Every structure is written in C-alpha cells, then in structure tokens.
C-alpha cells in the first residue's frame, strides 16, 4: 500500500518510500516490484514519547508551536562550532540543563527527522536510487521544509513530499483493492 500510494502520488516508478509513522519503514519501488527493505524504530512515536518526558506534552500542535520559536544552536553541536560548515556534528551535544522548551522541541523534531533522513540515505548506498518519497503524518511538520532540502544538497538526493503524503498508504490500499476486485 505504501509503495502503490507513493508511486501514484509522486508519479515516479523507482524510489524508496519512507513511511514516517510511529516508526519508519522503507519500501523499495522499482516499477511493479515493491518490497519492504527495512526500517527504524524512530518516528512519530519517538517524538511523542520524548516530548512527554522532556516537554511534559505530546500535543503535536504545541510541540510544533514551541519548535517554531526554538534555536537549534542551543541544542545541537554544529560543525561550524569546530569548522566552517553549518552542519550538525552531534545532535543534542550542546544541550544544557537550562535549555528552553522551545529549543528542546526543535531539537527533538530535528533528531527524529535527521535520523530518518540519514537512515533513508544509508538504505540506498549500494544502489543508484536517488529519489526518496516521504509519506505519513510527520511529513506535515514544517521543519521538513527546512531540513530535507539541506540533506538533498549535501548528499545529492531528492526528498519528495507528495501533495497528499499523509494519505498515501490509504490511497495505495484503495489501488490494491481495485486491482484485486477489478
């Protein structure tokens, strides 16, 4: 369902689909061949759980609102702190005990999204796949629009978020059902 929905929405036939749900699953699509290739236990569930512990909330709207006011340099050690490039060198390495809720919220979202992006890129190392279609509710996080383009430039890949990314699995299930029934 993830593969069919992502193919339909992205108009691509060859890609890795990154289904960002409670965890993250990776599905290889190559025309009619669609198969699960792995995943990681980091996703929306990670964001919710860590937010409950560190921010005392798992309300995603509140987490997003806090993060929009955060300063990532107060949480992550940046390579620019030790070099001239503004890349994250170590997530949460710069966090202090008095970090603001806003900074922590932004750090948590960055931790989840960057981990997903890195795992996705690593999943394609022994292939020539450079297109990654992101689906699931985490694609609605505004920080996706900031973080994934940076990763695209660094790694020469494309992260695509289709218009109806949060519904791709349902779209794929409907397509699968119409193939079986029709």
C-alpha positions as CSV (number, residue, x, y, z in Angstrom):
1,X,0.0,0.0,0.0
2,X,2.8,2.4,0.8
3,X,4.6,1.8,-2.5
4,X,1.5,2.0,-4.6
5,X,0.3,5.1,-3.0
6,X,3.7,6.8,-3.2
7,X,4.0,5.8,-6.9
8,X,0.6,7.2,-7.6
9,X,1.1,10.5,-5.8
10,X,4.7,11.1,-6.9
11,X,4.3,9.9,-10.5
12,X,7.7,8.0,-10.0
13,X,8.2,4.3,-10.6
14,X,11.7,3.9,-9.0
15,X,12.3,5.2,-5.5
16,X,12.5,4.3,-1.8
17,X,9.3,5.2,0.0
18,X,9.9,6.4,3.6
19,X,6.7,5.8,5.6
20,X,7.1,8.1,8.7
21,X,4.6,6.8,11.2
22,X,5.1,5.7,14.8
23,X,8.4,4.2,13.5
24,X,9.7,4.4,10.0
25,X,9.5,1.8,7.3
26,X,11.4,1.8,4.0
27,X,9.9,0.3,0.8
28,X,11.8,-0.1,-2.4
29,X,9.7,0.5,-5.5
30,X,11.1,-0.4,-8.9
31,X,8.2,-0.5,-11.4
32,X,5.9,-3.4,-10.4
33,X,8.4,-4.7,-7.9
34,X,7.6,-3.3,-4.5
35,X,9.2,-4.7,-1.3
36,X,9.9,-3.8,2.2
37,X,13.7,-3.3,2.7
38,X,13.8,-2.3,6.4
39,X,13.1,0.4,8.8
40,X,14.0,2.1,12.1
41,X,12.2,2.5,15.4
42,X,12.4,6.3,15.2
43,X,9.3,8.2,14.1
44,X,6.3,9.9,15.5
45,X,6.2,7.6,18.5
46,X,9.7,8.7,19.3
47,X,8.8,12.4,19.1
48,X,5.7,11.8,21.2
49,X,7.5,9.8,23.9
50,X,10.5,12.1,24.2
51,X,8.2,15.1,24.2
52,X,6.1,13.7,27.1
53,X,9.3,13.2,29.1
54,X,11.1,16.4,28.3
55,X,8.4,18.9,27.5
56,X,5.5,17.4,29.5
57,X,3.3,17.3,26.5
58,X,2.7,15.1,23.5
59,X,0.3,17.5,21.8
60,X,1.8,17.8,18.3
61,X,0.4,21.3,17.7
62,X,2.0,22.5,20.9
63,X,5.3,20.8,20.1
64,X,5.3,22.5,16.6
65,X,4.5,25.9,18.1
66,X,7.3,25.6,20.6
67,X,9.8,24.4,18.0
68,X,8.9,27.4,15.7
69,X,10.4,29.6,18.4
70,X,13.5,27.4,19.1
71,X,17.1,27.9,18.4
72,X,18.8,24.7,17.3
73,X,22.3,26.0,18.1
74,X,21.4,25.8,21.8
75,X,20.8,22.1,21.4
76,X,23.0,20.6,18.7
77,X,26.7,21.0,18.4
78,X,27.2,22.3,14.9
79,X,30.2,21.6,12.7
80,X,30.5,25.4,12.3
81,X,31.4,25.4,16.0
82,X,34.5,23.4,15.1
83,X,34.8,24.1,11.3
84,X,33.3,26.5,8.7
85,X,30.3,24.3,7.7
86,X,26.9,24.7,9.4
87,X,26.1,21.0,9.6
88,X,25.0,19.2,12.7
89,X,28.0,17.5,14.2
90,X,26.2,15.9,17.2
91,X,22.5,16.1,18.0
92,X,21.8,17.3,21.5
93,X,25.6,17.6,22.3
94,X,25.2,21.3,23.0
95,X,22.1,21.0,25.2
96,X,22.3,22.5,28.7
97,X,20.2,21.8,31.7
98,X,18.5,25.2,31.4
99,X,17.6,24.8,27.7
100,X,14.2,26.3,26.9
101,X,11.2,24.2,26.0
102,X,11.3,25.8,22.5
103,X,14.9,24.8,21.9
104,X,14.2,21.3,23.2
105,X,11.1,20.9,20.9
106,X,13.1,22.0,17.9
107,X,15.9,19.6,18.9
108,X,13.5,16.7,19.2
109,X,11.9,17.3,15.8
110,X,15.4,17.7,14.3
111,X,16.6,14.5,16.0
112,X,13.7,12.5,14.6
113,X,13.8,13.9,11.0
114,X,17.5,13.9,10.6
115,X,17.7,10.3,11.9
116,X,15.0,9.3,9.4
117,X,16.8,11.1,6.6
118,X,20.2,9.6,7.4
119,X,18.7,6.1,7.6
120,X,17.0,6.6,4.3
121,X,20.2,7.7,2.5
122,X,22.1,4.8,4.0
123,X,19.4,2.4,2.8
124,X,20.3,3.3,-0.8
125,X,24.1,3.2,-0.6
126,X,24.5,0.1,-2.8
127,X,22.0,1.3,-5.4
128,X,21.7,4.1,-7.8
129,X,18.4,5.3,-6.3
130,X,18.4,9.0,-5.5
131,X,14.7,9.6,-5.1
132,X,13.0,9.2,-1.7
133,X,9.3,9.8,-1.3
134,X,8.3,10.8,2.2
135,X,4.8,9.8,3.4
136,X,2.9,9.8,6.7
137,X,1.8,12.3,9.2
138,X,5.4,13.5,10.1
139,X,5.6,15.0,6.5
140,X,3.3,17.7,7.8
141,X,5.9,19.0,10.2
142,X,7.0,22.5,9.0
143,X,10.6,21.5,9.8
144,X,10.6,19.0,6.9
145,X,10.7,22.0,4.5
146,X,13.9,23.2,6.2
147,X,15.8,20.0,7.0
148,X,15.3,17.8,4.0
149,X,16.5,20.4,1.4
150,X,19.7,20.7,3.3
151,X,20.2,16.9,3.2
152,X,19.4,17.0,-0.5
153,X,22.2,19.4,-1.2
154,X,24.7,17.6,1.0
155,X,24.0,14.1,-0.4
156,X,22.8,14.8,-3.9
157,X,19.5,13.1,-3.5
158,X,15.8,14.2,-3.8
159,X,13.3,14.0,-0.9
160,X,9.8,14.3,-2.3
161,X,6.8,15.0,-0.2
162,X,3.7,14.5,-2.4
163,X,0.6,16.7,-2.0
164,X,-1.4,14.0,-0.2
165,X,1.6,12.5,1.6
166,X,-0.4,11.7,4.8
167,X,-2.9,9.7,2.8
168,X,-0.5,7.7,0.6
169,X,-1.0,4.4,2.5
170,X,-4.8,4.7,2.2
171,X,-4.5,5.6,-1.5
172,X,-2.3,2.6,-2.1
173,X,-4.7,0.3,-0.2
174,X,-7.6,1.5,-2.4
175,X,-5.5,1.0,-5.5
176,X,-4.6,-2.5,-4.3
177,X,-8.2,-3.3,-3.6
178,X,-9.3,-2.1,-7.0
179,X,-6.7,-4.3,-8.7
180,X,-7.8,-7.4,-6.7
181,X,-11.5,-6.7,-7.2
182,X,-11.4,-5.4,-10.7
